[in-house]
């Protein structure tokens, strides 16, 4: 009975091999971070168009202001200065089902519906089911960005320009049309919806699309932590909470 093996990487005294490629001779100085990331996820180097799509996806979620992940990272940086890895890790724990990581559910939905023989009927059933539960269809709607998420059009443009406006993007657009018809108003395709479709188009497995958000947001958190070291803004956040959230004795 054979034991476990890895196809990711190995190292010895004089070399490092990644996905069958020599790190020194074939990767360093030859592949970008985005290309290396894609290689590790899929086992193959991306085309130029795939690299452009993944780049666009990584850039999109890197920064969004004072999000929960940024606030958590800043609070950790104030509480544990000098431990930047702890601050980044704390911030990344907030990439979940509500913020940034929501594209995972949208990707799963698109994978479920992409091979349906009657996609129109499937979309209507999905929208009806979510309306019955009074929940948003994953990838649609945004509390801040109205009437449209400004990040979505450039993402879809990159998909079109690179020839990746395929089955997943088309299904997303069909869902969008039916959601608008059913709601009798416009509901934006949010950034995570567009990201889910684009990542599926370039062959990223649906089960790890949230990892793209994690990798992307970690870069943004570095900027927040650096600024926190310079401004100590987290202390102001704590003071604001103390000053504006009153204490009340618990009810009898």
Number of C-alpha atoms within 10 A of each C-alpha: 3 4 4 5 6 7 11 13 14 13 11 7 5 5 11 15 18 18 19 14 12 16 18 12 12 13 16 12 9 12 15 12 13 18 22 20 18 20 17 16 16 14 15 13 18 20 11 10 16 23 21 18 24 22 15 17 23 20 14 20 23 20 18 13 11 11 15 16 28 27 22 22 30 31 23 22 26 19 13 12 15 11 12 17 12 15 27 25 17 20 26 22 13 20 21 16 13 9 14 24 20 21 29 25 21 24 29 17 19 23 19 11 19 17 12 12 9 10 15 14 12 16 21 16 12 17 22 16 14 13 15 9 9 9 10 15 21 22 26 21 20 16 7 8 13 13 13 18 19 14 17 18 15 14 20 20 13 18 25 13 13 15 12 22 17 15 17 23 25 14 21 24 15 15 24 21 14 18 25 14 13 14 11 9 10 16 20 21 26 23 28 30 25 27 31 31 31 27 25 21 20 20 13 18 15 20 11 13 23 22 13 24 27 22 15 20 25 23 16 19 25 18 13 23 25 14 13 21 15 9 11 16 17 20 15 11 14 11 11 11 11 11 9 8 8 7 7 6 5 5 4 3
